[in-house]
Amino acid sequence: MTATVRSPALITLILMASCNVITMNMFLPSLPNMAAEFEVTAGVMSVAISGYLFVIAGMQLIVGPLSDWLGRRPVVLAALSVYVMASFACIFAPSIELFFLTRFFQAVVVSGMVLAQAIVRDTATDKDAAASRLASVIMVMAIMPMIAPIIGGVLGDLVGWRSNFVLMSGYGAIVLAVVYVTLPETNLNKTATFGKQLQAYPVLLSKLRFWGFALTAMLNLAIFYAFLIAMPVVGKEAFGLSRSEIGILLGMVPMGYMFGNSITSFTVKRYGIGNLLMAGRLLVVIGVGGTIVLHWLGVTSPFILFLPLALFGTGNGFVMPSSNAGTVSIIPQLAGTAAGLNGAFSMFFGATVTTVTAYVIQGSPTVGTMTAILMTIGVAGLFPSILLHLTDDRERRAPA
């Protein structure tokens, strides 16, 4: 199959995957101000993050099997069309209820992220090749969460938070046009019915390594989302930072993430997914530990205090492409279904962690509270990565 499928341009995959990242990150520096305008608490406003994650979790349970049945291209085009309209509607939301409604419709854009993974597996020769190409996609895509909060924070300071959604709508329209022109259909072995594809879930769930990869991805995303929800609150309450300054701090982790992906893209074939997963999880713990040590030493500058979190981002950059490639390679014929199921688990768990983090950080908006949450998740992430590390040599000797 791979010999007859034309691999889409790297930029197309990057744009598809980046829409969800931009939608997730751009308006974060404005969350406290949005809460004030809508006259709600920070905890209620955080539903714009946690609720969004719950919706995209459910979406991924449908998107993966749907693309295995109908094909990748029509599903992506339909999702991007809805996203553009939903982003535009967010601009004019007069109440918090209507904002949440239009915000949740934006969640269809997760299709681009899920199906970029499936498309890579459709056109890759094995799981290491898939991990290498995914790392290249995510390495460039990682620029988006680094600059999106900065742009969003500056726009929020100059024009107001609604300008963020103007930019999202325009960006989505550009991506829709690029995908329409450049994306070929890569799923040449479509299933007969949607119901038959859903029956593949028990097959995947019976695989121990699927759970290893899924748990690794779940904890990897959870620690990132916990940071995203906690940083704006801690930045404002503990340090009195502006939206622009919060945006810069939010960019530290994606900067390390991009560096980690660049290393993964050219080392995974030599060292294997298991080794990179283990190294990534250790870097996460070391990075968060560095911030804890600086805080204990009395460092008060937030830009120095949170600098080690770039190392935490580097570890996440090792983990994400490796775990995603491993998941979709367990049964290549079920790449879309596996990507959707893995993503749904990650988002459900991430939404739960985000909700708990928002509640805890609202009551105690301190550096100590934030790093305690991050370290707990980071240590928990070591256990599934150890399982995958120990079984990787045997898996690499088996056919992909």
C-alpha positions in Angstrom: 0.0 0.0 0.0 2.7 2.5 0.9 4.3 2.3 -2.5 1.1 3.5 -4.2 0.2 6.3 -1.8 1.6 9.8 -2.5 2.8 11.3 0.8 1.3 14.8 1.3 3.6 17.8 1.7 5.0 18.3 5.2 3.5 21.8 5.4 0.0 20.4 4.8 0.3 18.0 7.8 1.8 20.8 10.0 -1.0 23.2 9.2 -3.6 20.5 9.8 -2.2 19.6 13.2 -1.4 23.1 14.3 -5.0 24.4 14.2 -5.9 22.6 17.4 -2.7 23.8 19.1 -3.5 27.4 18.2 -7.1 27.1 19.3 -5.9 25.7 22.6 -3.2 28.2 23.4 -3.8 31.6 21.8 -6.3 33.0 24.2 -4.9 31.6 27.5 -3.2 34.9 28.6 -6.6 36.6 28.3 -8.5 34.1 30.5 -8.5 36.3 33.7 -9.8 39.3 31.7 -12.4 37.2 29.9 -13.6 36.0 33.3 -14.0 39.6 34.4 -15.9 40.6 31.3 -18.3 37.7 31.5 -18.6 38.2 35.3 -17.6 34.7 36.2 -14.9 33.2 38.4 -11.6 31.9 37.0 -12.8 28.4 37.8 -15.9 28.8 35.6 -13.8 30.4 32.8 -11.5 27.4 32.8 -14.3 25.4 31.3 -13.2 27.0 28.1 -10.2 24.7 28.4 -11.5 21.6 30.3 -14.9 21.6 28.5 -13.1 21.9 25.2 -10.9 19.0 26.0 -13.9 16.8 26.9 -15.6 17.6 23.6 -12.5 16.9 21.5 -12.0 13.6 23.5 -15.5 12.5 22.3 -14.8 13.8 18.8 -11.8 11.6 18.5 -13.8 8.5 19.2 -15.7 9.3 16.0 -13.1 10.9 13.8 -10.7 8.0 13.7 -13.2 5.3 12.7 -15.0 7.7 10.4 -11.8 8.4 8.5 -11.0 4.6 8.3 -14.4 4.3 6.7 -14.9 7.4 4.5 -11.2 8.4 4.0 -9.0 11.0 5.6 -9.6 13.9 3.1 -13.4 14.3 3.3 -13.3 14.2 7.1 -10.6 16.9 7.4 -12.3 19.2 4.9 -15.7 18.9 6.7 -14.1 19.5 10.1 -12.2 22.6 9.0 -15.3 24.1 7.4 -17.2 23.8 10.7 -14.2 25.2 12.6 -14.0 28.4 10.6 -17.6 29.1 11.2 -17.4 28.3 15.0 -14.3 30.5 15.4 -16.1 33.4 13.7 -19.1 32.9 16.0 -16.9 33.1 19.1 -16.1 36.7 18.2 -19.7 37.8 18.8 -20.7 35.7 21.8 -22.6 38.0 24.1 -22.7 35.7 27.1 -20.6 33.0 28.7 -23.1 30.3 27.8 -23.0 31.2 24.1 -19.2 31.5 24.2 -18.9 28.0 25.6 -21.3 26.7 22.9 -19.3 28.2 20.0 -16.1 27.3 21.7 -17.1 23.7 21.9 -18.0 23.6 18.2 -14.3 24.6 17.5 -13.4 21.2 18.9 -14.0 19.6 15.4 -10.6 20.9 14.4 -9.0 18.1 16.4 -9.6 16.0 13.3 -6.6 17.6 11.7 -4.3 16.6 14.5 -5.7 13.0 14.7 -5.7 12.4 11.0 -2.2 13.9 10.5 -1.0 10.9 12.6 -3.0 8.5 10.6 -1.9 9.9 7.2 1.8 9.6 8.3 1.2 6.0 9.2 -0.6 5.4 5.8 2.5 6.5 4.0 5.3 5.3 6.3 7.2 2.0 6.0 7.3 1.2 9.7 6.7 2.6 13.1 10.2 4.2 13.5 9.8 5.9 10.1 6.4 7.1 11.2 7.9 8.4 14.5 10.6 10.3 12.6 8.1 11.9 10.2 5.8 12.7 13.1 8.6 14.3 15.0 9.4 16.5 12.0 5.8 17.6 11.8 5.5 18.3 15.5 8.9 20.0 15.6 7.7 22.7 13.3 4.2 22.7 14.7 5.7 23.2 18.2 6.5 26.8 17.1 2.7 27.5 17.3 2.2 27.0 21.1 5.4 29.0 21.6 4.3 32.0 19.6 0.5 31.7 19.8 0.2 32.8 23.5 2.6 35.7 22.8 0.6 36.9 19.9 -2.6 36.3 21.8 -1.4 38.2 24.8 -0.2 41.2 22.7 -3.5 41.3 20.8 -5.4 41.0 24.1 -3.5 43.9 25.5 -3.9 46.1 22.4 -7.3 45.2 21.0 -9.1 42.7 23.4 -9.6 39.0 23.6 -12.0 38.7 20.8 -9.3 39.6 18.3 -7.8 36.1 19.1 -10.8 34.5 17.6 -10.6 36.7 14.5 -7.1 35.4 13.9 -8.2 31.8 14.5 -11.0 32.1 12.0 -8.7 33.5 9.3 -6.0 30.9 10.0 -8.6 28.2 9.7 -9.7 29.5 6.4 -6.2 29.4 5.0 -5.6 25.9 6.3 -8.9 24.8 4.7 -7.8 26.1 1.3 -4.3 24.5 1.5 -5.8 21.1 2.5 -8.4 21.3 -0.3 -5.6 21.9 -2.9 -2.8 19.7 -1.7 -4.1 16.8 0.4 -4.5 13.5 -1.5 -6.5 10.6 -0.1 -4.1 8.2 1.7 -6.5 5.6 3.1 -6.7 3.1 0.2 -8.1 0.3 2.3 -11.3 1.8 3.6 -13.6 -0.4 5.8 -17.0 -1.5 4.6 -19.1 0.2 7.3 -18.6 2.6 10.2 -20.0 0.0 12.6 -17.4 -2.5 11.5 -14.7 0.0 12.3 -16.0 0.6 15.8 -15.8 -3.2 16.4 -12.0 -2.8 16.2 -11.9 -1.0 19.6 -11.8 -4.3 21.6 -8.9 -5.6 19.5 -6.8 -2.5 20.3 -7.8 -2.5 23.9 -6.6 -6.1 24.3 -3.0 -5.1 23.4 -0.8 -4.4 26.4 1.5 -2.2 24.4 -1.4 -0.1 23.2 -2.1 0.7 26.9 1.5 1.5 27.5 1.6 4.0 24.6 -1.9 5.4 25.5 -1.0 5.9 29.2 2.3 7.6 28.3 0.5 10.0 25.9 -2.3 10.6 28.5 0.2 11.6 31.2 2.3 13.6 28.7 -0.6 15.7 27.6 -2.0 16.0 31.2 1.2 17.6 32.5 1.2 20.1 29.6 -2.4 21.1 30.1 -1.9 21.4 33.9 0.9 23.8 33.1 -1.3 25.8 30.6 -4.1 26.2 33.1 -1.9 27.0 36.1 0.6 29.4 34.6 -1.7 32.3 33.7 -3.2 32.2 37.3 0.2 31.9 39.0 1.7 34.6 36.7 -1.0 37.1 37.5 -1.6 36.3 41.2 1.9 35.5 42.4 3.9 37.9 40.1 1.5 40.5 38.8 2.5 39.8 35.2 0.7 41.2 32.1 -0.9 39.1 29.5 2.1 39.6 27.2 4.5 38.5 29.9 2.4 35.4 30.7 2.4 34.6 27.0 6.2 34.7 27.0 6.4 32.3 30.0 3.9 30.0 28.3 6.3 29.8 25.4 9.2 28.3 27.4 7.8 24.8 27.4 7.0 24.7 23.6 10.5 26.0 23.0 11.9 22.9 24.7 9.3 20.8 23.0 10.5 21.9 19.6 14.1 21.1 20.5 13.0 17.6 21.8 11.2 16.9 18.5 14.2 17.9 16.4 16.3 15.3 18.3 13.7 12.6 18.0 13.3 13.1 14.2 16.9 11.9 13.5 17.6 9.6 16.5 14.5 7.4 16.8 15.6 5.0 14.0 18.9 4.4 15.8 17.8 4.2 19.5 14.2 3.1 19.1 10.9 4.4 20.6 11.4 2.7 24.0 14.7 4.4 24.8 13.4 7.9 23.7 10.2 7.5 25.8 12.3 6.6 28.9 14.7 9.5 28.3 11.8 11.9 27.8 10.0 11.0 31.0 13.2 11.4 33.0 13.8 14.9 31.4 10.3 15.9 32.5 10.9 15.0 36.1 14.4 16.7 36.0 12.9 19.9 34.4 10.1 20.3 37.0 12.6 19.4 39.7 14.9 22.3 38.6 12.1 24.8 39.1 11.4 23.3 42.5 15.1 23.7 43.5 15.2 27.3 42.3 12.0 28.1 44.2 13.5 26.5 47.3 16.7 28.7 46.9 14.5 31.8 46.9 14.7 32.8 43.2 11.9 35.4 42.6 12.3 36.3 38.9 9.6 34.3 37.1 11.7 34.2 33.9 14.6 32.5 35.7 12.4 30.4 38.0 10.5 28.8 35.2 13.4 28.4 32.8 14.0 24.7 33.7 10.5 24.0 32.4 12.1 24.3 28.9 13.8 21.0 29.8 10.4 19.6 30.8 9.2 20.6 27.3 12.2 18.9 25.8 11.2 15.6 27.5 7.6 16.0 26.2 9.1 16.5 22.7 10.8 13.1 23.0 7.6 11.4 24.2 4.8 12.7 22.0 5.9 11.6 18.5 7.2 8.3 19.9 4.0 7.4 21.8 1.8 8.5 18.9 3.8 6.6 16.3 3.8 3.5 18.5 0.0 3.6 19.0 -0.9 3.8 15.3 1.7 1.1 14.4 0.3 -1.6 16.6 -2.2 -2.5 13.9 -1.4 -0.3 10.8 -4.8 -1.1 9.2 -6.5 0.5 12.2 -4.2 3.6 12.2 -7.1 6.1 12.2 -9.1 4.2 14.9 -6.0 3.8 17.1 -5.1 7.5 16.7 -8.7 8.5 17.6 -8.9 6.2 20.6 -5.5 7.2 21.9 -6.4 10.9 21.5 -9.8 10.4 23.2 -8.2 8.8 26.3 -5.6 11.6 26.4 -8.2 14.4 26.1 -10.6 12.9 28.7 -7.8 12.5 31.2 -6.3 15.9 30.3 -9.7 17.5 30.8 -10.1 15.9 34.2 -6.6 17.0 35.2 -7.3 20.5 33.9 -10.5 20.8 36.0 -8.8 19.6 39.1 -5.8 21.9 38.5 -8.1 24.9 38.0 -9.8 24.2 41.3 -6.6 23.7 43.2 -4.7 26.6 41.7 -7.6 29.0 42.3 -7.4 28.2 46.0 -3.6 28.3 46.1 -2.1 30.3 43.2 1.5 29.7 44.1 4.6 28.3 42.5 4.8 25.5 45.0 1.3 24.3 44.2 1.9 24.4 40.5 5.1 22.5 40.6 3.7 19.9 43.0 0.9 19.1 40.5 3.5 18.9 37.7 5.8 16.7 39.6 3.1 14.2 40.6 2.0 13.8 37.0 5.7 13.6 35.8 6.6 10.8 38.2 3.4 8.8 37.3 4.4 9.0 33.7 7.6 7.0 34.4 5.7 3.7 35.0 4.2 3.1 31.5 7.4 4.3 29.8 9.4 1.7 31.8 7.1 -1.0 30.5 7.6 0.2 26.9 11.3 0.6 27.4 11.7 -3.0 28.7 9.6 -4.5 25.8 11.0 -2.3 23.0 13.9 -4.5 21.9 11.6 -7.5 21.4 9.0 -5.3 19.5 11.7 -3.8 17.2 12.7 -7.3 16.1 9.0 -8.1 15.2 7.4 -7.0 12.0 5.7 -3.5 12.1 
